[in-house]
């Protein structure tokens, strides 16, 4: 007879940071390194420029011209660049130097002032790097860290007024059917509910807004579509690559010489978790 697992006596006995870490060990996908993101930077920037996610995120922020914003995990400046046109100062923090190079190139091209780049990670000493406090701290789809509680505390400590975090709603951003098509099991790992509960255990009571995106994805070529899907996996075999391409083709709903539209069964959804500093 199986020994029953010990159960916490009350909600206050639950360590959400530990549960987050345990759930991350069980996920089917691997977190990307800074080197991985360096290689992905250019294509990632291109795809995000035309994503409706940007406007959905920005319209939630209580922006004023005199404000400063800290963008943690800024990537190629998906949010930082439009923010720089609406506030006085934006600090871009990312552990991928290539991502920050793309931000720098865009700021020069668009003649934007008030953007500062800091090349560091969640785990680095932000005080030593001179990150400083800002009116608003944001972490857009970048909270996939080992120490969730520590990351949330850092955001809270470096925000004077507001914090905005977007975290995945399972299975976003993954496609479970793609895993099945190549014969791999799918475990999404922890999503936004861990983040919300971790904040609650820290004495922070956030609001949650759901950002829903379209289930149809537009690609210029089949190669671009394949690369986008292959990003979900590690070490694809030749057979898996063939099966993945076959699966993608089965999900195409429209195709011409200019674009391919692939429809996912599960539309991407992100939870915007936000709070006002006391």
N, C-alpha and C positions, 0 to 999 in steps of 0.2 A: 504494500500500500504506500502511495506516494506521500511524503511528509508535506503537510501544508506549509506554504510560505508565510513567514511572519508578516503581520499586517500592522501598519502604524495605528497607534491609539487614537489619533486625531489628525486633522489636516496640518496642524502645526508641527507634527512629527515628520512630515514628508520633506525630504531634501530634494528639491526640484533640480538643483544643479547636478547632483549625483545621478538622478534619473535621466537627465539630459545626456550626461556623459555615457551612461550605460546604453541608452538608445542609439547613440551615435556609433557605438561599436557594432551594432547589429545591422546598420544600414547597408544597402546593396551597392551604393556608390561611394567613391572615394573623394575626399576634399581635394581641391586643386592647390598646387603649390604656386609660389610667386613665379617660378619658371614657366609653369603651365599657362598662367595668365599672361606672361610676357609674350608667349607664342600666339595666344588667342586675341591679343589686344586689338589689332587692326580690324579683324572680322567682327569682333564683339562691338566695337565702336560703330561700325557701319550698320549693324542690325538694330542697335538701340536708338540710333538717330530717328528711325521711323516708327518707334514703338509708342502706342498710346499710353503706355505705363507712365511716361514722363509727365504728361499733362494731368493724369489722374493723381499722381503723387503731389505735384506742385500746387494744385488747386486746394489741397488740404492745409498748406502751410500758412500761418498768420503773418505774412511778410510785411515789413515796412522798410522803406529805403535806407534808413539809418542802421539797420540790423547787420549783425555778423552771423555767418553760418559755418559750422564745422561739418564737413562731409566725409564720414569715415568709410573707407572702402569705395572711394569715389570712382574707380575705374577710369574710363577715358573722358570723364567729365560729363556724363549723361545728364546729371542734375546740376552739377557745379557751374557749367557754362551758362545755361539759362538763368540760374540763380544770380550769377555775377552781373546780369543785366537789370536785376531788380533789388539788390541789396548792396551795401557799401563794401563788404568784405567777405570773402569766402576762403576757407582753408581746406585744401584737398589733401586727404591722408590716404595713402595706399602703399601696400608692400611690393607692388609691381612697378619698377622704375620705368618700364616701357609704357604702362598706362599713364604715368605722370608726364612722360615725354609727349604723349598725344594731347594731354591737357595743355601743356606748354605751347605746342604748335598751334592749337586751336585759339588760344588766347592771343597769340601774336597775329594770327590770320584775321581774327575778328576785332582786334584792337581793344581787348578787354582789360580793364585795370582792376586792382583789388583782389586778385587771386594769388594765393600762396600755396606752394606745394611742399608737403612733408612726406618723405619716403620712410615709412615705418609701419609696423603691424600692431594688431591688438595687444600683443604680448610685450611690446617694447615699452620703455619708460617715457610716457608722453610729456612728463614734466621736463625731463632731460632734453627732449627734442623741441621744447618750447611751443607745444601745441596751443596752450592757453585756453581760456574760457571764451565762449561765444553765446550770443543770444539764443540761438537754436543749434542743437546737435542732431544730425541725422545719420542713420545707418541703413542704407537702402539695399536690401537683399545681400547683406554682407556680414550677418551675425553668426555665420557658421563656424564658431570657435569652440575650443575645448572647455574653457572656463566661461560659461554663459553669464553667471552672476558677476564675475569680475568685469566682463565687457559692458554689461548694463550699468554697473556702478561707475565705470569710467565715463560713459556717455552722460550719466546724470551729473557727475562731478564737473564736467566740462561744458555744461549748459547753464546759462543764467536764467532762462525763461521757459524753454520748451525742448522736449525730446521727441523725435519721430523715428520709429524703427519699422521697417517692413520685413516680415518673416513669411516663410512659405506656408501655405495651406496644403497639406498632403493631397495628391501626389506631386503638386507643382514643385519644381519646373519639369518634372520627369514624366515620361510616358510609360506606364506599366505594361501596355500592350507591346511596346517595342522590346522590353525585357523578355516578355513571354515569347515573342516571335523569334528571338535568337536562342531561346532555351535557358535563360537565366532567371533565377528567382528575384523577386522585387520586394525589398523592405525599404520603405521611404525614410525611415529614421524619424527623429523628433521634428515637430513643426511648431507653429506659433503658440499652441496651447501651453507648451512648456515655458515659453518666454513670458506669457501673461501670468502664469502661476508663480514663476520665479520672481517677477516684479512684485506680486502680491505678498510673497513671503518676505520681501525687502521693505514692506510698508509703503509701496507705491501702487496706486490704484489707477491703472491706465484706461483710456477709452480705446475701442477697437473699431476700425472702419475697414470694410472689405473692398479691395480693389479687384474687380473682375475684368479679365481681358478676353478677347475673341479667341475662339478655338481654331480659327483658320490662320495658318502661317504662310506668308508669301516669301518665296525664294527666287533668285534670279536664274539659278541652274539646279540641276539634279545634284551636282557636286556640292553646291552650297547647302542644299537640304541634307545631304548625307553627313557632311561635316558637322552640322548643327546637332543631328541625332547622335553621331559618334561621340560627341563631347560628354554624353551621359555615361560612357563606359570606359573601362580600362582594359588594355591588351586584347583587342578584338582579334579573333582568329579569322582566317580567310573565309571559312564557312559561315561564321557569325556575320562577317561583313556582307556576304551575299544575301543572307537571310534578312539582314537589316535593310538592305537596299530594296529587296522584294517587298518587305513590309511597308516601307515608305511609299513605294509605287502604288500599293494597294489603298493608301490613304489619300492619294491625289484626287481632288475633285475638279480641278481645272488646270489646263496646261496649254501654253503656246510658246512661241520662240522667245518671248520676253520674260515670262514668269511661270512659276509652278506654285499652285496653292495646295497645301497639305492640311487636312482637317484632323485634329486630335479628338479623341473621345472625351477627354477631360479638359475643359478650358482652364487656362492658368488663373489662379486666384492667389492674391497676396493679402495678408493681414497687416494693416497699418496700425501699429500699437503706439499710442502717443499719450503724453502726459504733460501737465503744466507744473513747473517747479513751485513748491510751496514758498 
